[in-house]
Amino acid sequence: MKKGISVLLLLLSMTTIVEAQTYPFRTYSIENGLSESVVNTITQDEDGYLWIGTGYGLNRFDGIGFKNYYVEDGLLNNSIQSLYADGENELWIGTEGGVNVMRKDSIHTIPELQPLASSSILSIYKDSQNEFWFTTDGEGVWHWDRSEQLTQYREVHGMGSNRVRDVLEDQEGVIWFATRDGLTKLDDGNFRTFTTQHGLPDNRLRDLALTENGTLWVASRGGLCTVSEDEINCFTQRDGLINNRIQSISVDTDNNLWLGTEEGASYFSNGEFENYSVDEGLSNNIIYTTYYDREGNIWLGTFGGGVSMFMGDQIQNYTIENGLPNNVVTSIAEDPLGQYWISTYGGGITRVKNNDIETLNNSDGLVDNKVYTMETDALGRLLIGTRWGLSIYHENTFQNFDEDDLPHRKIRAILPVEGENEFWLGTYGQGIIQFQDGKFNQITEADGLPNNTVMAFEQSNEGTIWAGTYGGLSRFQDDSVTNYTIQDGLPHNGILDVLIDNRGELWVTTFGGIARFADDGFESITPEEGLPDEVCYFMEQDERGIFWIGTTQGVVRFDYQAYQSGDESTDKQIFRLLTTDQGLTSNEMNAGASFKDSRGRLWFGSVGGVSVFDPSKEKVSKTAPKVHIENISVSGQRVPIKEPLDIESDNQNITFEFIGISFTAPHQVKYRYRLKNSNEGWQETTQSSVRYSALMAGDYTFEVKARNFNGEWSSEAANISFSVQAPFWLRWWFIALVIIALAGIILFIYNYYRVKKMIEMERMRVQIASDLHDDVGSALTEIALQSDFLQTMEVPNKLEDPLKQIGAQSRKIVSSLDDIVWSIDARNDTIGDLTDRMQDYVNNVLPDRKVFYDFDCDMQQQLDVSVKENLYLIFKEAVNNIAKHSNAERVDVKLIADGSGFTMGIKDNGTGASGSRKSGQGMRNMRMRAKRIDAEITFNNKNGFEVIVENRN
């Protein structure tokens, strides 16, 4: 070993940067979607959206993305000078060309404010009477009582100047105006203006603010002033203000002030100023506007640098931009002088003292610039493990070890042994190297080590040494080695860090989670138990007992007491992520790159620099996110978000996009959603969209809630109800059509067979009629002719009468058969056939009578066989009755038939014996036949004799 190899530090060439650390500012500019980087005004509406007015366009921001509005969307002018959210879901927009108001994402103009169309509106304010004030650049102040009354106040009325920057009402109802020429007060109709003669440092005023105790704060071009009971007190650069030219004031919940100036921002608390500029992370020093959002975040609108949100002083960062030689930070240490040391992989080591940065590398004597680890020992020396060996830095001198003294080069972990002039080195692939009494001793797998890659050491108060390797955990105690692996409960054999906590309990971090050593075994905590990541690079514990675990997704805050009790409330959240959202330089941490300093602060080394976190200033958000459904897409096409929403059955994919607005940690918002009527409960996701495929027909309601990084859930869910229409074959009208069609088909089939049967019956009737006429009629006619022939011959007297009777009876039967054949024959089924038959019969029976016919009917109308037959026989009986019993000279025959039924009447004017006509077999036959066809028959003997047969439905 070569001792005393030293190199004097070249102090003159040493890199030094004053005020090296930066505070986390999250900045949004044109590259992020902001319409322009000159920000004039900021406000937040009731829905949680942040509205940003720029020199070219209006912007709505939800923490993730911007939505831009321009003249094309209804703005009077693209230059937005002022914004006011009035709490009634109305956003008032002051432009260089008048006033707009936005309602439900639609921009409108107000006809009553037309006189302001040529004005540049510098501020908008609604007082306690719900009346509006509009300040302008050159036209004084306009007062509008939301009716047709619009009043203008100018210098001639008592205003200090016609150029008015701001307006405010105090707790007494007094209206204050910040003008170009002093502070004007409007009290009970009287104007009074305060100027430099009354104590203002400058008459050019820019902004006004009021604290809860009633103090009025005035931003001027000469400093910050308070006004109380007309007494003016001011603060300037001499008091610590970063710059006297103040543009904006915002008051927090503790009555502290944020001031935007032309050289940065100042935070005024308890009479002291804390200043921020581009050196501390601001995007631009010229700040036009400041605004506190509902979560307590301060937003700074700049001239050309966009808008920045200050994420608090809980984190300070060191990166390449403010002096680090490399952003890949591998280790942090603190020496007895209170100096902090940061090692990087490729940049050597960096000393931080009083915010000055000094970097030492191989040109200064460091054995290698690729540094893995650092530790300080009891002698105040800095032990440095590199890729190419060991360096010891003490009293501005490096002591290095060459290959002969220390052939094992890759030093990954260092443990200065308590109370001894001894240290242990953990290497990549070559086990443990013990240095004691000037000698090195190697311990490898051959000596019982589970793996030759050693990543971490820890020593207990009892002197036990724990070594974390890629093959498990080793305990060195009483000259013996005990190894622990996954068989003993470890989540993974690859150990990355070892920690003994405030209670003396041992913890390890691995590639598969973390574990606590207890009862000679391990309690594993992995993603299955809620750990956000399985790869855990390091672990630290703060003074409160909270653990901080470095992962690939950020630093996990772990409350083990809450984990043990199972009490996961907002105040005792078990797991919480600290990420770039809250100000870390990167979410990807490095193995073993953590440190707890003497002030209780935690240092986290990452691939993007190092972040210094003060747990005592930990920022939490008690404000639950506002959640909104942003878009609905059906089969890839966006549809309007309004009820009722009907979705056709052929649209298989329905996507809901939503946003939970939390600016503190926008990428850590978690969602809980459900679809009512789908038989699914609440589901959780970190994605801001969800898709449903092939929903059954029915009515649904989609609901979604949001949770911020601190565990606060939104009290109300955003929801939208919609209906998925059934396929057309399942809709009522289609089912009705199918039923009607089936009924039609059945009816068609029934009618088809009925008509077919009727046709067959008609054919049969025709056949029967033909057979009766041809066969039976011919036979009877032949009998009648034979009887006539026999009568011409000489026959005994006793046979003459029978022969005559045979002939007469045969002719009678032929006549009756002729009627039967006529009624059976299907070719005679119309009313016309009936009336023809009736006329023929009358002509034969009553040839000498005057007969008049009245037929009011459709001659082609079909008659049922029974109706036709019985009507004819009733008619025939009535005519026979007239022929036999009446001396009538006139006979009237009437037949009326329509869709509702029929009426048949036969009337004569005879004066014969009516009594005989009302009785007898003929009358009974007519009544019987009328009954057969459900008709009523009546007889009337007034002025002759009349028979009426009627059937009306």
PyMOL commands that set and color helices and strands:
alter all, ss='L'
color gray80, all
select helices_A, chain A and resi 11-13+30-32+71-73+111-116+155-157+196-198+237-239+278-280+320-322+362-364+445-447+486-488+527-529+560-565+580-582+615-617+666-668+728-730+732-792+797-824+826-828+831-845+865-885+914-917+921-932
alter helices_A, ss='H'
color red, helices_A
select strands_A, chain A and resi 25-28+39-44+50-54+57-61+66-69+80-85+90-95+98-103+106-109+121-126+132-136+141-144+150-153+164-169+175-179+182-187+190-194+205-210+216-220+223-228+231-235+246-251+257-261+264-269+272-276+287-292+298-302+307-310+315-318+329-334+340-344+348-353+356-360+371-376+382-386+389-394+397-400+411-416+422-427+432-436+439-443+454-459+465-469+472-477+480-484+495-500+506-510+513-518+521-525+536-541+547-551+554-558+575-578+589-596+602-606+609-613+626-634+637-639+645-647+653-661+670-676+683-685+689-693+698-707+718-724+850-856+890-898+901-908+936-940+945-952
alter strands_A, ss='S'
color yellow, strands_A
deselect
rebuild
show_as cartoon
